[in-house]
Structures are given as structure tokens and as C-alpha cells.
């Protein structure tokens, strides 16, 4: 679980930098902009989905699987 916390800052820096470069392509109106917009839209969607997967889904699945095999708190010896 601590690995997800350590990955927040580097992941967000990468996503912001990439999306910052793709937004001008998405809003452009010059020659060839139609083709570039078709490339930029899936890349932005991929960055958003990969960020959610890395920071939310994978840690949640890991916690669910790891906690699945543990005995209930009342059965533990302290």
C-alpha cells in the first residue's frame, strides 16, 4: 500500500506534462489539425485511465486480495 503513496507524485507529474503537451494539439485549428486531434484524444483518455488504474484500482485489488486470507480481527491473538 505504501508503494501507491510513493507513486502519486511521479505519476501526476508525468500525466500533467504529457497532457500539457497534448492539449494544444487538441485545440489547434491549423493544417493537419484534424489528423492530430484524432491522435491526441485517445492519448489523453489513456493517460486518465492509466492514472486511475495505477493509483486507485491496483492498490484496491491488492488490498482486497491480501486482506482476504487474514483471519478476522476477533480471532487474532494479540
LINWO-V768082 format. One record per pair of residues at least 4 apart in sequence whose ideal C-beta (glycine too) atoms are under 8 Angstrom apart, sorted by the first residue. I is the first residue (numbers start at 0). GAP is how many residues later the second one is. Records with the same first field share a line. If there is no record, write none. Layout:
# LINWO-V768082
I: GAP  GAP
This chain:
# LINWO-V768082
0: 4  58  61  62
1: 4
2: 4  56
3: 4  50  51  54  55
6: 4  47  48
7: 4  47
8: 4
9: 4
10: 4  40  43  44
11: 4  39
12: 4
13: 4
14: 4  32  33  36
15: 4
16: 4
17: 4  25  29
18: 4  25  28
20: 4
21: 4  18  21  22  25
22: 4  21
23: 4
24: 8  11  12  14  15
25: 11  14  15  18
27: 5  8  9
28: 4
31: 4
32: 4
33: 4
34: 4
35: 4
36: 4
37: 4
38: 4
39: 4
40: 4
41: 4
42: 4
43: 4
44: 4
45: 4
46: 4
47: 4
48: 4
49: 4
50: 4
51: 4  5
52: 4  5
53: 4
54: 4
55: 4
56: 4
57: 4
58: 4
59: 4
60: 4
61: 4
62: 4
63: 4
65: 4
70: 4  5
71: 4
